[in-house]
Amino acid sequence: MNPDSTVWSEEKGQIQRLSGVEFEDGALQTGLEVIANRFGKKLDADSPILNLRLPDGSRLAAMIPPVVNPRPLMTILRYTTRNFKLDDLIRVEMLTQDQAATLADAVRKGQNILIAGGTASGKSTLLGTLADAIPDHERILLIEDTAELHIRKPHVVSAESQTDTHRSRITFDDVLRAILRHHGEFSARLRSISVQA
């Protein structure tokens, strides 16, 4: 939903304008403020940017005036690749067989891997599939600004930084320091995954 009230959809790289989707004047902003409040966040002129994870795992991002004008900007990102495996990425030619084997081996060995790319380039999908190579007994500490990663492992602790809530700001550094205190009682090697948009 753009500030000019046009609505657009992107699927499989195809962008199209949707007709027939309209909000009464002020209704979208009011709705966004209610949603923000429901999730313990603040959305107003002093805090005009909102990022959060919806109950179905989708990500909602919004901005309101004065950052954008004349009306709010809202984007909902739905994840359709949560059950992808490395074989699926090979099949769609995101990775070759050799690249997948090299990366999975690096994960099993606990080597550092940097995943970088533009918006919607497949970073989260790649990370989620690579995480399958982490042994099940290892504890995974996952830190995100907005939780969106889906790691299919039994020993995962997920935490979010909170920089846009009604309460005090909790940064990535704050969460990392706090969460590292929770691994001493476990003999398994600690895996930390830190993700920022």
C-alpha positions as CSV (number, residue, x, y, z in Angstrom):
1,M,0.0,0.0,0.0
2,N,1.7,3.2,-1.2
3,P,1.1,6.6,0.4
4,D,-0.9,7.6,-2.8
5,S,-3.3,4.7,-1.8
6,T,-2.3,2.5,-4.7
7,V,-1.9,-1.2,-3.8
8,W,0.7,-3.4,-5.5
9,S,1.5,-7.1,-5.3
10,E,4.7,-9.0,-6.1
11,E,4.9,-12.7,-6.7
12,K,7.7,-14.7,-8.3
13,G,9.3,-11.4,-9.4
14,Q,6.1,-10.1,-11.1
15,I,4.7,-6.8,-9.9
16,Q,1.2,-5.8,-10.6
17,R,-1.2,-3.1,-9.4
18,L,-4.3,-4.4,-7.6
19,S,-7.6,-2.6,-8.2
20,G,-10.6,-2.5,-5.8
21,V,-8.5,-2.4,-2.5
22,E,-9.3,0.9,-0.7
23,F,-9.3,2.3,2.8
24,E,-11.4,5.1,4.1
25,D,-9.4,8.3,4.9
26,G,-7.5,7.7,8.1
27,A,-8.6,4.1,8.5
28,L,-5.2,2.5,7.5
29,Q,-3.2,4.7,9.9
30,T,-5.7,4.0,12.7
31,G,-5.5,0.2,12.0
32,L,-1.7,0.3,12.0
33,E,-1.7,2.1,15.3
34,V,-4.0,-0.5,16.8
35,I,-1.8,-3.3,15.4
36,A,1.3,-1.7,16.8
37,N,-0.3,-1.3,20.3
38,R,-1.4,-5.0,20.2
39,F,2.2,-6.0,19.8
40,G,3.6,-3.6,22.4
41,K,5.0,-1.2,19.9
42,K,4.4,2.5,19.3
43,L,3.4,4.1,16.0
44,D,2.9,7.9,16.1
45,A,4.5,11.1,14.8
46,D,7.4,10.6,17.2
47,S,7.9,6.9,16.3
48,P,6.7,6.8,12.7
49,I,8.3,3.5,11.6
50,L,7.0,0.1,12.5
51,N,8.4,-3.4,11.9
52,L,6.8,-6.6,13.4
53,R,6.1,-10.2,12.8
54,L,2.4,-11.2,12.5
55,P,1.1,-14.4,14.1
56,D,1.3,-16.3,10.8
57,G,5.0,-15.5,10.5
58,S,4.5,-12.8,7.9
59,R,6.4,-9.5,8.3
60,L,4.7,-6.1,8.4
61,A,6.6,-2.9,7.8
62,A,4.9,0.5,7.9
63,M,5.7,4.2,7.9
64,I,3.4,7.0,8.6
65,P,3.5,10.8,8.2
66,P,5.7,12.8,8.6
67,V,8.2,10.3,7.2
68,V,5.9,9.6,4.2
69,N,3.1,11.6,2.8
70,P,0.2,12.1,2.4
71,R,-0.9,8.7,3.9
72,P,0.9,5.6,5.3
73,L,3.1,3.2,3.5
74,M,2.6,-0.5,4.4
75,T,4.2,-3.7,3.2
76,I,3.4,-7.2,4.2
77,L,6.0,-9.9,3.3
78,R,4.6,-13.4,3.3
79,Y,7.1,-16.3,3.4
80,T,6.4,-19.1,1.0
81,T,9.8,-20.9,1.2
82,R,9.9,-21.9,4.9
83,N,10.0,-25.6,4.0
84,F,12.7,-25.4,1.4
85,K,15.6,-27.8,1.6
86,L,19.0,-27.5,0.0
87,D,17.8,-29.8,-2.8
88,D,15.0,-27.3,-3.6
89,L,17.6,-24.5,-4.0
90,I,19.6,-26.7,-6.3
91,R,16.5,-27.6,-8.3
92,V,15.7,-23.9,-8.8
93,E,19.3,-23.2,-9.6
94,M,20.0,-20.9,-6.7
95,L,22.9,-23.1,-5.8
96,T,24.9,-25.8,-7.6
97,Q,25.3,-29.2,-6.1
98,D,29.0,-28.4,-5.3
99,Q,28.1,-25.1,-3.7
100,A,25.4,-26.7,-1.5
101,A,27.8,-29.4,-0.4
102,T,30.6,-26.9,0.4
103,L,28.2,-24.7,2.4
104,A,26.6,-27.5,4.3
105,D,30.1,-28.9,5.2
106,A,31.1,-25.4,6.5
107,V,28.0,-25.3,8.7
108,R,28.7,-28.8,10.1
109,K,32.3,-27.7,10.9
110,G,31.1,-24.5,12.7
111,Q,32.8,-22.2,10.2
112,N,31.7,-18.6,9.8
113,I,29.4,-17.8,6.8
114,L,28.3,-14.3,5.7
115,I,25.1,-14.2,3.8
116,A,24.5,-10.8,2.1
117,G,22.1,-9.6,-0.6
118,G,19.4,-7.2,-1.5
119,T,15.8,-7.3,-0.3
120,A,14.0,-10.5,-1.4
121,S,17.2,-12.0,-2.8
122,G,16.8,-15.2,-0.8
123,K,19.1,-14.5,2.2
124,S,16.6,-15.9,4.8
125,T,15.7,-18.9,2.6
126,L,19.4,-19.8,2.2
127,L,20.1,-19.4,5.9
128,G,17.1,-21.5,6.9
129,T,18.1,-24.3,4.6
130,L,21.8,-24.2,5.7
131,A,20.7,-24.4,9.3
132,D,19.4,-27.9,8.5
133,A,23.1,-29.0,8.5
134,I,23.6,-27.9,12.2
135,P,23.6,-31.0,14.4
136,D,20.3,-31.4,16.4
137,H,22.1,-31.4,19.8
138,E,23.6,-27.9,19.3
139,R,21.9,-24.9,20.8
140,I,21.1,-22.1,18.3
141,L,20.7,-18.6,19.6
142,L,18.9,-16.5,17.0
143,I,18.8,-12.7,17.2
144,E,16.8,-10.6,14.8
145,D,15.4,-7.1,14.6
146,T,12.1,-8.6,13.6
147,A,11.7,-12.4,13.9
148,E,11.3,-13.9,10.5
149,L,13.7,-16.9,10.2
150,H,12.3,-20.4,10.5
151,I,14.9,-22.8,11.8
152,R,13.8,-26.4,11.9
153,K,15.9,-27.6,14.8
154,P,14.9,-28.8,18.3
155,H,17.2,-26.5,20.3
156,V,16.5,-22.9,19.2
157,V,16.2,-19.8,21.3
158,S,14.9,-16.8,19.3
159,A,15.2,-13.2,20.5
160,E,14.3,-9.8,19.0
161,S,15.8,-6.5,19.6
162,Q,13.2,-3.9,20.6
163,T,14.0,-0.4,19.4
164,D,10.5,0.8,18.6
165,T,8.5,-0.2,21.6
166,H,6.7,1.7,24.4
167,R,9.4,0.4,26.8
168,S,13.1,1.2,26.8
169,R,15.2,0.4,23.7
170,I,16.8,-3.0,23.6
171,T,19.5,-3.2,20.9
172,F,21.2,-6.1,19.2
173,D,24.1,-5.6,21.5
174,D,21.9,-5.7,24.6
175,V,20.2,-9.0,23.4
176,L,23.5,-10.6,22.5
177,R,25.1,-9.8,25.9
178,A,22.0,-11.1,27.7
179,I,21.5,-14.3,25.7
180,L,25.2,-15.3,25.9
181,R,24.6,-15.7,29.6
182,H,22.3,-18.6,28.9
183,H,24.7,-21.0,27.2
184,G,27.1,-21.8,30.0
185,E,25.1,-24.7,31.4
186,F,25.1,-26.5,28.1
187,S,28.0,-28.6,26.8
188,A,27.0,-28.3,23.2
189,R,28.7,-25.7,21.0
190,L,26.9,-22.5,20.8
191,R,25.6,-21.3,17.4
192,S,24.6,-17.6,17.2
193,I,22.8,-16.3,14.1
194,S,22.4,-12.5,14.0
195,V,20.3,-11.0,11.3
196,Q,19.7,-7.4,10.4
197,A,17.8,-6.2,7.4
